[in-house]
Amino acid sequence: MTRQELLSSPGYWIAGMQTEIYRCAEQFMREHHMNRTQLAEHLGVSKGYVTQLLNGDYNFSLEKLVDLSLKIGYVPK
């Protein structure tokens, strides 16, 4: 795959966003001394949902991704 093909692939950008939301969620948990259960309560989602988020095993809607991001103090770009 060429660099141009890679940069044109939605999967490339989705993986980047998943990595960033993971990094932000981990940082938020550290800064607020939270475990996954507490993060789930803060986000208003199930612990399983947080596990999916932290494992990068999800396909959230754009609206849900923005909602979760804002709740952990990250403005997606």
N, CA, C and O atoms as a MOPAC input file, in Angstrom:
PM7 MOZYME 1SCF
protein

 N      0.85000 1    -1.17300 1     0.00000 1
 C      0.00000 1     0.00000 1     0.00000 1
 C      0.89800 1     1.23900 1     0.00000 1
 O      1.86300 1     1.31500 1     0.76100 1
 N      0.58200 1     2.17800 1    -0.83400 1
 C      1.35900 1     3.41300 1    -0.89500 1
 C      0.93100 1     4.35300 1     0.23100 1
 O     -0.11900 1     4.17500 1     0.84700 1
 N      1.75300 1     5.33200 1     0.47500 1
 C      1.43100 1     6.32200 1     1.50300 1
 C      0.12300 1     7.02200 1     1.15800 1
 O     -0.71800 1     7.24200 1     2.02900 1
 N     -0.04700 1     7.36900 1    -0.10800 1
 C     -1.27700 1     8.03900 1    -0.55000 1
 C     -2.50100 1     7.15500 1    -0.30500 1
 O     -3.53700 1     7.63600 1     0.15500 1
 N     -2.37900 1     5.87300 1    -0.61100 1
 C     -3.49100 1     4.94300 1    -0.37100 1
 C     -3.79900 1     4.85200 1     1.12200 1
 O     -4.96100 1     4.82500 1     1.52500 1
 N     -2.75200 1     4.80600 1     1.92800 1
 C     -2.94000 1     4.74000 1     3.37700 1
 C     -3.66600 1     5.97400 1     3.88300 1
 O     -4.62900 1     5.86600 1     4.64200 1
 N     -3.20900 1     7.13900 1     3.46900 1
 C     -3.82500 1     8.39500 1     3.91600 1
 C     -5.23800 1     8.57300 1     3.37800 1
 O     -6.00600 1     9.36800 1     3.91900 1
 N     -5.58800 1     7.85700 1     2.33700 1
 C     -6.94100 1     7.91300 1     1.77300 1
 C     -7.87100 1     6.87600 1     2.39200 1
 O     -9.05600 1     6.82700 1     2.06300 1
 N     -7.34700 1     6.06100 1     3.27400 1
 C     -8.12300 1     4.98700 1     3.87000 1
 C     -8.84000 1     5.44800 1     5.13900 1
 O     -8.18300 1     5.92900 1     6.06300 1
 N    -10.16900 1     5.31500 1     5.21200 1
 C    -10.88200 1     5.67000 1     6.43800 1
 C    -10.35700 1     4.90300 1     7.65700 1
 O    -10.31000 1     5.44400 1     8.76100 1
 N     -9.96400 1     3.64800 1     7.45100 1
 C     -9.46600 1     2.83800 1     8.55800 1
 C     -8.24100 1     3.43400 1     9.22300 1
 O     -8.07500 1     3.32700 1    10.43900 1
 N     -7.38300 1     4.06100 1     8.43300 1
 C     -6.19100 1     4.71300 1     8.97200 1
 C     -6.58600 1     5.82200 1     9.94300 1
 O     -6.03300 1     5.91300 1    11.03900 1
 N     -7.51800 1     6.64800 1     9.55500 1
 C     -7.94100 1     7.77700 1    10.38400 1
 C     -8.74700 1     7.31900 1    11.58000 1
 O     -8.62700 1     7.89400 1    12.66200 1
 N     -9.56200 1     6.29800 1    11.40600 1
 C    -10.33300 1     5.75100 1    12.52800 1
 C     -9.39200 1     5.19600 1    13.58600 1
 O     -9.59100 1     5.43300 1    14.77700 1
 N     -8.37000 1     4.46000 1    13.16700 1
 C     -7.39100 1     3.91000 1    14.10900 1
 C     -6.68900 1     5.02900 1    14.87100 1
 O     -6.43100 1     4.90200 1    16.06800 1
 N     -6.38500 1     6.10600 1    14.19100 1
 C     -5.75600 1     7.24800 1    14.85400 1
 C     -6.66300 1     7.86800 1    15.89800 1
 O     -6.21100 1     8.21900 1    16.98900 1
 N     -7.93400 1     8.00500 1    15.57200 1
 C     -8.89100 1     8.56400 1    16.53400 1
 C     -9.07500 1     7.62000 1    17.71500 1
 O     -9.16600 1     8.07500 1    18.85500 1
 N     -9.13300 1     6.31000 1    17.46300 1
 C     -9.26400 1     5.34500 1    18.54400 1
 C     -8.05900 1     5.41800 1    19.47500 1
 O     -8.21200 1     5.35500 1    20.69500 1
 N     -6.88800 1     5.54700 1    18.91800 1
 C     -5.67200 1     5.64700 1    19.72900 1
 C     -5.70200 1     6.90500 1    20.59100 1
 O     -5.32700 1     6.86900 1    21.76300 1
 N     -6.14200 1     8.00000 1    20.01800 1
 C     -6.18900 1     9.26100 1    20.75600 1
 C     -7.22900 1     9.22500 1    21.87400 1
 O     -6.95400 1     9.69400 1    22.97900 1
 N     -8.40300 1     8.68400 1    21.61300 1
 C     -9.43100 1     8.61400 1    22.66400 1
 C     -8.97400 1     7.66400 1    23.76800 1
 O     -9.24600 1     7.91100 1    24.94300 1
 N     -8.29100 1     6.59500 1    23.41100 1
 C     -7.72200 1     5.69200 1    24.41200 1
 C     -6.71700 1     6.44100 1    25.28400 1
 O     -6.77000 1     6.36100 1    26.51100 1
 N     -5.81100 1     7.16100 1    24.65100 1
 C     -4.79000 1     7.90900 1    25.38700 1
 C     -5.42800 1     8.92500 1    26.33300 1
 O     -5.00500 1     9.06300 1    27.48100 1
 N     -6.43200 1     9.62200 1    25.85300 1
 C     -7.11100 1    10.62900 1    26.67400 1
 C     -7.88100 1     9.98200 1    27.83300 1
 O     -7.88100 1    10.50700 1    28.94700 1
 N     -8.52800 1     8.86000 1    27.57500 1
 C     -9.27600 1     8.16500 1    28.63600 1
 C     -8.32400 1     7.65000 1    29.70500 1
 O     -8.60700 1     7.78000 1    30.89600 1
 N     -7.20900 1     7.07400 1    29.30400 1
 C     -6.20400 1     6.58600 1    30.26500 1
 C     -5.66800 1     7.74700 1    31.10200 1
 O     -5.53600 1     7.63000 1    32.32000 1
 N     -5.36500 1     8.84500 1    30.45600 1
 C     -4.85200 1    10.01900 1    31.16600 1
 C     -5.89500 1    10.55600 1    32.14500 1
 O     -5.56700 1    10.90400 1    33.27900 1
 N     -7.14900 1    10.62100 1    31.70400 1
 C     -8.23400 1    11.09700 1    32.55800 1
 C     -8.36500 1    10.20400 1    33.78500 1
 O     -8.52000 1    10.70200 1    34.90000 1
 N     -8.30400 1     8.88300 1    33.58800 1
 C     -8.42200 1     7.95500 1    34.71500 1
 C     -7.26900 1     8.16100 1    35.70000 1
 O     -7.48500 1     8.17400 1    36.91200 1
 N     -6.05200 1     8.32200 1    35.18900 1
 C     -4.88600 1     8.54700 1    36.07000 1
 C     -5.03800 1     9.84000 1    36.85600 1
 O     -4.84600 1     9.86400 1    38.07200 1
 N     -5.38300 1    10.91300 1    36.15600 1
 C     -5.47700 1    12.23000 1    36.80300 1
 C     -6.58000 1    12.28300 1    37.85600 1
 O     -6.47300 1    13.02000 1    38.83600 1
 N     -7.63400 1    11.50500 1    37.65100 1
 C     -8.76900 1    11.52000 1    38.58000 1
 C     -8.80700 1    10.28600 1    39.48000 1
 O     -9.78600 1    10.05200 1    40.18900 1
 N     -7.73600 1     9.50700 1    39.44400 1
 C     -7.61600 1     8.30300 1    40.28000 1
 C     -8.85900 1     7.42000 1    40.15600 1
 O     -9.47100 1     7.03700 1    41.15200 1
 N     -9.21100 1     7.10900 1    38.91600 1
 C    -10.40600 1     6.31500 1    38.62000 1
 C    -10.02000 1     4.95300 1    38.06500 1
 O     -8.99000 1     4.78700 1    37.41200 1
 N    -10.88000 1     3.98900 1    38.34800 1
 C    -10.75700 1     2.69700 1    37.68000 1
 C    -11.80700 1     2.66500 1    36.56200 1
 O    -12.52500 1     3.64200 1    36.34800 1
 N    -11.88600 1     1.54600 1    35.86300 1
 C    -12.81400 1     1.45500 1    34.72400 1
 C    -14.27400 1     1.60200 1    35.14600 1
 O    -15.07400 1     2.20700 1    34.43300 1
 N    -14.61100 1     1.05300 1    36.29700 1
 C    -15.98400 1     1.15400 1    36.78600 1
 C    -16.34400 1     2.60400 1    37.06900 1
 O    -17.43200 1     3.05700 1    36.71600 1
 N    -15.43900 1     3.32700 1    37.70200 1
 C    -15.69000 1     4.73500 1    38.00500 1
 C    -15.74800 1     5.57700 1    36.73100 1
 O    -16.54700 1     6.50700 1    36.63000 1
 N    -14.89900 1     5.24600 1    35.76300 1
 C    -14.95000 1     5.96300 1    34.48900 1
 C    -16.29200 1     5.70800 1    33.80900 1
 O    -16.89800 1     6.62800 1    33.26000 1
 N    -16.75200 1     4.47400 1    33.84500 1
 C    -18.04700 1     4.14200 1    33.24100 1
 C    -19.15900 1     4.96300 1    33.88500 1
 O    -20.03300 1     5.48200 1    33.19100 1
 N    -19.12800 1     5.08000 1    35.21400 1
 C    -20.14100 1     5.87600 1    35.91400 1
 C    -20.05100 1     7.34100 1    35.49000 1
 O    -21.07300 1     7.98700 1    35.25800 1
 N    -18.83700 1     7.85800 1    35.38900 1
 C    -18.64000 1     9.25600 1    34.97900 1
 C    -19.18100 1     9.48900 1    33.56700 1
 O    -19.79900 1    10.51800 1    33.29300 1
 N    -18.94500 1     8.53100 1    32.68200 1
 C    -19.38900 1     8.68200 1    31.29500 1
 C    -20.86200 1     8.34000 1    31.09900 1
 O    -21.45300 1     8.68000 1    30.07400 1
 N    -21.45200 1     7.66600 1    32.08400 1
 C    -22.84600 1     7.26000 1    31.95300 1
 C    -23.02400 1     6.07300 1    31.02700 1
 O    -24.03400 1     5.95600 1    30.33400 1
 N    -22.02000 1     5.18100 1    31.02200 1
 C    -22.06100 1     3.98200 1    30.18000 1
 C    -21.72500 1     2.76700 1    31.03700 1
 O    -21.37100 1     2.90400 1    32.20800 1
 N    -21.83700 1     1.58800 1    30.45500 1
 C    -21.52500 1     0.36300 1    31.19100 1
 C    -20.01300 1     0.13900 1    31.26100 1
 O    -19.24700 1     0.70400 1    30.48000 1
 N    -19.60400 1    -0.69900 1    32.21900 1
 C    -18.18700 1    -1.04800 1    32.32700 1
 C    -17.72700 1    -1.75800 1    31.05700 1
 O    -16.59700 1    -1.55500 1    30.61300 1
 N    -18.58400 1    -2.58500 1    30.46900 1
 C    -18.26100 1    -3.26700 1    29.22100 1
 C    -17.98800 1    -2.28300 1    28.09200 1
 O    -17.12200 1    -2.51100 1    27.24700 1
 N    -18.73000 1    -1.20000 1    28.09100 1
 C    -18.54700 1    -0.15700 1    27.07800 1
 C    -17.16600 1     0.47500 1    27.22400 1
 O    -16.47100 1     0.71900 1    26.23700 1
 N    -16.77900 1     0.73800 1    28.48100 1
 C    -15.45100 1     1.30400 1    28.74400 1
 C    -14.36600 1     0.30800 1    28.33500 1
 O    -13.34000 1     0.69700 1    27.77600 1
 N    -14.59400 1    -0.96500 1    28.61200 1
 C    -13.62900 1    -1.99300 1    28.20300 1
 C    -13.45200 1    -1.97500 1    26.69200 1
 O    -12.32700 1    -2.05200 1    26.20000 1
 N    -14.55000 1    -1.87600 1    25.95400 1
 C    -14.46100 1    -1.77800 1    24.48900 1
 C    -13.66200 1    -0.54100 1    24.08600 1
 O    -12.80600 1    -0.60500 1    23.20300 1
 N    -13.94600 1     0.56700 1    24.73100 1
 C    -13.24700 1     1.81600 1    24.43200 1
 C    -11.74800 1     1.66500 1    24.64900 1
 O    -10.95200 1     2.07100 1    23.80200 1
 N    -11.36400 1     1.08700 1    25.76900 1
 C     -9.95000 1     0.97000 1    26.10800 1
 C     -9.24300 1    -0.13500 1    25.33500 1
 O     -8.01700 1    -0.13400 1    25.23000 1
 N    -10.00600 1    -1.07500 1    24.79500 1
 C     -9.41400 1    -2.12400 1    23.96100 1
 C     -9.36800 1    -1.72100 1    22.48500 1
 O     -8.78700 1    -2.42900 1    21.66100 1
 N     -9.98200 1    -0.58100 1    22.15600 1
 C    -10.02500 1    -0.14400 1    20.76300 1
 C    -10.94800 1    -1.00900 1    19.92900 1
 O    -10.84800 1    -1.03800 1    18.70200 1
 N    -11.84600 1    -1.71300 1    20.59900 1
 C    -12.74100 1    -2.66400 1    19.94600 1
 C    -14.15600 1    -2.08600 1    19.88700 1
 O    -15.07800 1    -2.58700 1    20.53000 1
 N    -14.30000 1    -1.03700 1    19.11200 1
 C    -15.60200 1    -0.39700 1    19.03400 1
 C    -15.77300 1     0.29700 1    17.70000 1
 O    -14.81400 1     0.51800 1    16.96000 1
 N    -17.00300 1     0.63000 1    17.41700 1
 C    -17.33300 1     1.39700 1    16.22800 1
 C    -18.45000 1     2.35300 1    16.61600 1
 O    -19.57100 1     2.26100 1    16.11600 1
 N    -18.12100 1     3.27900 1    17.52300 1
 C    -19.10500 1     4.23000 1    18.00800 1
 C    -19.51300 1     5.18500 1    16.90400 1
 O    -18.76200 1     5.42000 1    15.95800 1
 N    -20.71300 1     5.73200 1    17.03700 1
 C    -21.13000 1     6.77400 1    16.10500 1
 C    -20.27800 1     8.01700 1    16.36400 1
 O    -19.69800 1     8.16400 1    17.44000 1
 N    -20.20700 1     8.87300 1    15.41500 1
 C    -19.45500 1    10.11300 1    15.55700 1
 C    -20.00400 1    10.92400 1    16.73000 1
 O    -19.24400 1    11.51400 1    17.49800 1
 N    -21.31800 1    10.94700 1    16.85900 1
 C    -21.93600 1    11.68200 1    17.96100 1
 C    -21.49800 1    11.11800 1    19.31100 1
 O    -21.18400 1    11.87900 1    20.22700 1
 N    -21.47400 1     9.78800 1    19.44100 1
 C    -21.07200 1     9.16200 1    20.69500 1
 C    -19.59400 1     9.40900 1    20.97400 1
 O    -19.21400 1     9.64500 1    22.12000 1
 N    -18.77000 1     9.35700 1    19.95800 1
 C    -17.34200 1     9.61300 1    20.11700 1
 C    -17.10400 1    11.03600 1    20.62600 1
 O    -16.28400 1    11.24100 1    21.52100 1
 N    -17.80000 1    11.99900 1    20.07400 1
 C    -17.66800 1    13.39300 1    20.52200 1
 C    -18.18100 1    13.53300 1    21.94700 1
 O    -17.55200 1    14.20900 1    22.76100 1
 N    -19.30900 1    12.90900 1    22.26700 1
 C    -19.87600 1    12.95500 1    23.60900 1
 C    -18.88500 1    12.41300 1    24.63900 1
 O    -18.63700 1    13.06000 1    25.65600 1
 N    -18.31900 1    11.23600 1    24.38600 1
 C    -17.35800 1    10.63900 1    25.31600 1
 C    -16.11900 1    11.51300 1    25.44100 1
 O    -15.59400 1    11.70200 1    26.53800 1
 N    -15.65900 1    12.03800 1    24.33000 1
 C    -14.47400 1    12.89500 1    24.34200 1
 C    -14.68600 1    14.12300 1    25.22300 1
 O    -13.83300 1    14.45900 1    26.04600 1
 N    -15.80900 1    14.78000 1    25.05100 1
 C    -16.09000 1    15.98000 1    25.83500 1
 C    -16.20300 1    15.66600 1    27.32500 1
 O    -15.80200 1    16.47900 1    28.15800 1
 N    -16.73700 1    14.51200 1    27.66500 1
 C    -16.88100 1    14.12800 1    29.07400 1
 C    -15.54200 1    13.86500 1    29.75800 1
 O    -15.45800 1    13.90700 1    30.98500 1
 N    -14.50700 1    13.59800 1    28.98600 1
 C    -13.17800 1    13.43300 1    29.58400 1
 C    -12.28200 1    14.63900 1    29.30700 1
 O    -11.06600 1    14.58300 1    29.48900 1
 N    -12.90900 1    15.72600 1    28.86400 1
 C    -12.18600 1    16.97600 1    28.69200 1
 C    -11.32300 1    17.06000 1    27.44800 1
 O    -10.34700 1    17.81000 1    27.42300 1
 N    -11.66500 1    16.31100 1    26.42600 1
 C    -10.90300 1    16.32400 1    25.19300 1
 C    -11.80700 1    16.78400 1    24.05900 1
 O    -12.89600 1    16.24400 1    23.86600 1
 N    -11.35600 1    17.77100 1    23.31900 1
 C    -12.11700 1    18.25500 1    22.16700 1
 C    -11.52100 1    17.60200 1    20.92800 1
 O    -10.38700 1    17.90300 1    20.55700 1
 N    -12.27600 1    16.70600 1    20.28000 1
 C    -11.73700 1    16.02300 1    19.10100 1
 C    -11.44900 1    16.99600 1    17.97100 1
 O    -12.17100 1    17.97100 1    17.76700 1
 N    -10.37200 1    16.71000 1    17.23800 1
 C    -10.03700 1    17.56900 1    16.10100 1
 C    -10.04700 1    16.74500 1    14.83100 1
 O     -9.79000 1    17.27500 1    13.75000 1

